[in-house]
Amino acid sequence: NAAAEGASSLGGGTDATGVLSAALGTYTRASGVSSMATNVGSEATSDASFAANLLTKASGIASSSFGRQTVASGDYANAFGERSVATGRSSMVSGENNRANGRASVAGGIRSVAQGVGSFANGLISQSYGSGSFTSGILARSFGEGSSALGISSFSAGLSSFANGLNVRANLGIANFASGANSQASGRLASSAFNLNTTAGGSASASFGNGTSTKAATSFVIGQNNKIEVNATNSFVGGENSIAY
């Protein structure tokens, strides 16, 4: 069925109802102006939209949807792969079972979500919710604005925070940094935890080595199994098995 000026309909069960639209293949529908739907069960319903392959949908203005059961519903959005959805304006999604919901967001891999404005999520079950946040890896999650989470089971929740490695956490706070394995940076401001099983809980504190931890502000601990307690501000501990109270 070609029911508009300059419309073209070729195949079985195709409908081209938009001006200068084209519906090709089997059970395709092109209803937007200058839209095109091709292959099997695809739908292009907005102006200048394009849907191709199997059961794809392009419902945003100038959006594109390719692959299998992909949806591009945001204006200028692009969806590729399988069962992935791009709902944010100018967003892009690829891979399998991914979601790009934030404006200008990007999601790729498998079961990843990019929710924040300008956010990026890529990998296996990665999640990026903060505006301008970046997530890549396996079970990595980033919630703070401008935060990043990389690696396996890494978590970044603070503003402009960074988590990288295995089971590392940059918790609520500003500009916290955690890297290595099983490390946590959870100070209110600019805490850093590096290496293995380290914890930095005070503002402007740093913890390096293996099994080191600090709870005090402006403190620094290095070595192995060393600790700085909450009241020992402006302190430094190094070596092994030492504690500053």
Secondary structure per residue as TSV (DSSP state, phi and psi in degrees):
chain	resnum	aa	ss	phi	psi
A	1	N	-	360.0	116.8
A	2	A	B	-115.7	104.6
A	3	A	-	-119.3	28.9
A	4	A	S	-147.3	163.1
A	5	E	T	-62.3	126.8
A	6	G	T	72.5	12.9
A	7	A	-	-82.9	150.3
A	8	S	E	-130.4	133.1
A	9	S	E	-133.6	118.1
A	10	L	E	-132.4	132.8
A	11	G	E	118.5	-154.5
A	12	G	E	-111.7	125.2
A	13	G	S	67.3	31.3
A	14	T	-	-96.6	148.6
A	15	D	E	-133.5	121.0
A	16	A	E	-118.1	99.9
A	17	T	-	-110.8	-5.5
A	18	G	S	-91.9	149.7
A	19	V	T	-59.4	131.3
A	20	L	T	56.9	30.5
A	21	S	-	-93.7	165.2
A	22	A	E	-141.4	129.8
A	23	A	E	-122.7	118.9
A	24	L	E	-128.1	145.2
A	25	G	E	107.1	-130.7
A	26	T	E	-130.4	124.4
A	27	Y	S	53.3	45.1
A	28	T	-	-102.7	158.4
A	29	R	E	-141.4	126.3
A	30	A	E	-124.4	104.6
A	31	S	-	-113.3	-8.5
A	32	G	S	-87.5	157.3
A	33	V	T	-63.2	130.6
A	34	S	T	55.8	33.0
A	35	S	-	-95.1	162.1
A	36	M	E	-143.3	133.3
A	37	A	E	-128.1	129.3
A	38	T	-	-132.9	163.7
A	39	N	S	78.1	-125.0
A	40	V	B	-121.7	122.0
A	41	G	S	65.0	22.9
A	42	S	-	-91.0	151.9
A	43	E	E	-135.7	128.1
A	44	A	E	-120.7	105.1
A	45	T	-	-110.3	-4.1
A	46	S	S	-117.5	164.7
A	47	D	T	-58.7	135.2
A	48	A	T	57.2	27.2
A	49	S	-	-90.9	158.6
A	50	F	E	-141.2	126.0
A	51	A	E	-129.0	130.7
A	52	A	-	-140.5	156.8
A	53	N	S	88.4	-124.4
A	54	L	B	-117.7	114.3
A	55	L	S	55.8	38.6
A	56	T	-	-93.5	157.1
A	57	K	E	-136.2	132.8
A	58	A	E	-124.9	103.9
A	59	S	-	-114.4	-2.4
A	60	G	S	-92.8	154.4
A	61	I	T	-61.2	130.5
A	62	A	T	53.8	34.0
A	63	S	-	-94.6	161.1
A	64	S	E	-135.6	138.9
A	65	S	E	-136.6	122.5
A	66	F	-	-129.8	152.4
A	67	G	S	111.2	-129.9
A	68	R	B	-132.0	118.4
A	69	Q	S	55.0	36.3
A	70	T	-	-91.0	154.2
A	71	V	E	-133.7	128.0
A	72	A	E	-118.2	96.7
A	73	S	-	-104.3	-14.0
A	74	G	S	-83.6	146.8
A	75	D	T	-59.3	134.3
A	76	Y	T	62.4	23.5
A	77	A	-	-88.8	156.6
A	78	N	E	-132.3	131.3
A	79	A	E	-126.7	129.9
A	80	F	-	-131.9	156.4
A	81	G	S	103.0	-136.7
A	82	E	B	-134.8	124.7
A	83	R	S	52.7	36.3
A	84	S	-	-106.6	151.9
A	85	V	E	-131.8	131.0
A	86	A	E	-116.6	105.0
A	87	T	-	-105.9	-18.0
A	88	G	S	-78.8	147.6
A	89	R	T	-61.6	131.3
A	90	S	T	59.6	26.6
A	91	S	-	-90.2	164.5
A	92	M	E	-141.5	137.0
A	93	V	E	-135.0	142.6
A	94	S	-	-145.9	167.1
A	95	G	S	96.2	-143.7
A	96	E	B	-129.0	126.3
A	97	N	S	57.2	42.1
A	98	N	-	-106.9	161.3
A	99	R	E	-135.0	128.6
A	100	A	E	-118.6	96.3
A	101	N	-	-100.6	-24.2
A	102	G	S	-81.5	153.0
A	103	R	T	-61.5	133.1
A	104	A	T	56.5	31.1
A	105	S	-	-93.5	160.8
A	106	V	E	-134.2	131.0
A	107	A	E	-132.1	135.8
A	108	G	E	-147.3	170.6
A	109	G	E	95.9	-134.1
A	110	I	E	-131.3	123.6
A	111	R	S	56.1	39.8
A	112	S	-	-98.4	155.1
A	113	V	E	-132.6	126.5
A	114	A	E	-115.5	104.2
A	115	Q	-	-102.4	-34.3
A	116	G	S	-79.4	158.4
A	117	V	T	-61.6	127.1
A	118	G	T	65.2	25.4
A	119	S	-	-90.9	163.2
A	120	F	E	-138.1	128.6
A	121	A	E	-135.5	128.0
A	122	N	E	-147.8	136.2
A	123	G	E	132.4	-146.1
A	124	L	E	-108.6	112.5
A	125	I	S	54.8	44.1
A	126	S	-	-87.6	147.7
A	127	Q	E	-135.7	129.8
A	128	S	E	-131.5	110.4
A	129	Y	-	-111.5	-24.8
A	130	G	S	-80.8	149.5
A	131	S	T	-60.7	130.1
A	132	G	T	68.8	18.8
A	133	S	-	-87.5	160.4
A	134	F	E	-136.0	128.8
A	135	T	E	-136.7	133.3
A	136	S	E	-150.6	130.8
A	137	G	E	137.1	-149.5
A	138	I	E	-114.7	121.9
A	139	L	S	56.0	33.0
A	140	A	-	-88.0	142.2
A	141	R	E	-137.2	136.5
A	142	S	E	-134.9	123.1
A	143	F	-	-116.5	-28.3
A	144	G	S	-80.5	152.4
A	145	E	T	-63.2	130.7
A	146	G	T	68.7	17.7
A	147	S	-	-94.1	161.7
A	148	S	E	-136.8	140.5
A	149	A	E	-134.7	121.5
A	150	L	E	-129.1	144.1
A	151	G	E	112.2	-145.4
A	152	I	E	-116.1	124.9
A	153	S	S	53.9	35.1
A	154	S	-	-89.1	155.0
A	155	F	E	-144.5	127.6
A	156	S	E	-132.9	117.3
A	157	A	-	-118.4	-16.5
A	158	G	S	-86.6	162.5
A	159	L	B	-64.8	125.0
A	160	S	T	56.5	35.9
A	161	S	-	-96.3	162.6
A	162	F	E	-139.8	129.4
A	163	A	E	-129.7	130.5
A	164	N	E	-144.5	126.1
A	165	G	E	131.7	-144.1
A	166	L	E	-113.3	118.5
A	167	N	S	55.5	40.7
A	168	V	-	-100.7	153.2
A	169	R	E	-138.1	128.4
A	170	A	E	-111.1	94.4
A	171	N	-	-77.5	-176.6
A	172	L	S	-50.6	131.8
A	173	G	S	154.9	-175.0
A	174	I	B	-117.8	127.8
A	175	A	S	57.9	41.3
A	176	N	-	-83.1	151.1
A	177	F	E	-138.1	123.8
A	178	A	E	-133.3	134.9
A	179	S	E	-149.9	144.6
A	180	G	E	121.7	-131.3
A	181	A	E	-134.9	128.7
A	182	N	S	57.8	36.5
A	183	S	-	-106.2	152.7
A	184	Q	E	-137.7	134.3
A	185	A	E	-119.7	112.0
A	186	S	-	-132.4	22.2
A	187	G	-	-71.9	163.1
A	188	R	S	-68.1	-28.0
A	189	L	B	-153.7	123.9
A	190	A	S	55.8	47.7
A	191	S	-	-94.8	152.6
A	192	S	E	-137.4	132.7
A	193	A	E	-130.7	128.7
A	194	F	E	-130.7	157.0
A	195	N	E	81.7	-123.0
A	196	L	E	-123.5	122.6
A	197	N	S	56.9	41.0
A	198	T	-	-103.7	155.0
A	199	T	E	-139.7	131.4
A	200	A	E	-125.5	111.9
A	201	G	-	-112.8	-7.5
A	202	G	S	-102.4	154.6
A	203	S	T	-62.2	137.3
A	204	A	T	56.6	32.2
A	205	S	-	-103.4	160.5
A	206	A	E	-143.2	141.0
A	207	S	E	-136.0	122.9
A	208	F	-	-127.5	150.3
A	209	G	S	113.9	-135.6
A	210	N	B	-131.8	118.3
A	211	G	S	70.2	22.5
A	212	T	-	-91.1	151.7
A	213	S	E	-153.1	148.1
A	214	T	E	-139.8	136.1
A	215	K	-	-110.8	-8.1
A	216	A	S	-92.4	154.1
A	217	A	T	-74.3	151.8
A	218	T	T	44.8	46.9
A	219	S	-	-118.5	162.8
A	220	F	E	-143.8	124.5
A	221	V	E	-131.2	135.6
A	222	I	-	-136.0	170.9
A	223	G	S	102.7	-139.5
A	224	Q	B	-135.4	129.1
A	225	N	S	55.7	40.0
A	226	N	-	-104.5	152.0
A	227	K	E	-139.8	147.1
A	228	I	E	-125.4	120.7
A	229	E	-	-81.5	168.7
A	230	V	T	-61.5	-30.2
A	231	N	T	-86.1	-7.8
A	232	A	-	-91.0	62.9
A	233	T	T	-68.9	156.5
A	234	N	T	56.3	34.1
A	235	S	-	-112.7	163.7
A	236	F	E	-135.5	134.2
A	237	V	E	-133.2	133.6
A	238	G	-	-137.1	177.0
A	239	G	S	92.5	-137.4
A	240	E	B	-136.7	143.2
A	241	N	S	53.5	43.1
A	242	S	-	-115.0	152.4
A	243	I	E	-135.8	136.0
A	244	A	E	-113.0	123.4
A	245	Y	-	-100.0	360.0
